Amino acid sequence: MFTALLHLCFPHVCESCGITLTPTEAFLCHQCTIQLPRTGFQHFAENPVEKLFYGRIPVQHALAAYYFSEASMLRKLVHKIKYRHKRKLTIFMGRQMGKILLQTSWIHQITCIVPVPVTKKREKFRGYNQSALLSAGIAAVIGKPVLPHALKRVVFTGSQTRKGRILRWQNVEHAFQLEQAGLLKNEHVLLIDDVITTGATTEACGKLFQQANIPFSICSLAYARH
């Protein structure tokens, strides 16, 4: 009775379609959960995200959990994660990423998790770094430590949304700094991002690991196909 009253005052609804969730559902209803646009990239090497970085950075493994498009359910969820202060939803989606990572053949190689950083200004505006919260959700599933301060964003570059690949790369080429190279010695880093489009932001972070001879892999919540 108390739970029913609580849901009446504070509706417990699906973050995608808005229907009331059952007691066994969390954040997404069953129907929306099965309709999530999964990539299946965890099941094979040389998937589109890995190929995106060929000749750019020596990434060991890479995947994205879901496809992102204008018509995709993921677009609504990512918008809520980035601009609607949905902390618990972000961690929940990170847990889904963790479950997908457990299906890979290389998860045992990972020793730590590093989120792509945001500037202090953007973190203050959002109330959090979404990649760090995704990392926390992943860590709860795969049991690896998160090093949230291993990378630092030192340049505020503005939105990348309407920029092409060249402009995106120029925008972030010197935007990051490796803060804890010594701490990462003998580690295999799992770099976490929210959405990979051209891969410019992820590449800029990866180059710092490359320069420090730190092996790394990449996992993003979503992949925006061209």
Sequence and secondary structure as in RCSB ss.txt:
>XXXX:A:sequence
MFTALLHLCFPHVCESCGITLTPTEAFLCHQCTIQLPRTGFQHFAENPVEKLFYGRIPVQHALAAYYFSEASMLR
KLVHKIKYRHKRKLTIFMGRQMGKILLQTSWIHQITCIVPVPVTKKREKFRGYNQSALLSAGIAAVIGKPVLPHA
LKRVVFTGSQTRKGRILRWQNVEHAFQLEQAGLLKNEHVLLIDDVITTGATTEACGKLFQQANIPFSICSLAYAR
H
>XXXX:A:secstr
 HHHHHHHHS  B TTT  B  TT  SS HHHHHHS B  GGG SS HHHHHTTTT   S EEEEEEE TTSHHH
HHHHHHHHS  HHHHHHHHHHHHHHHTTSS GGG  EEEE    HHHHHHHSS HHHHHHHHHHHHH   B TTS
EEE S     TT  HHHHHHHHTTSEEES TTTTTT  EEEEEEEESS HHHHHHHHHHHHTT  EEEEEEEEE 
 
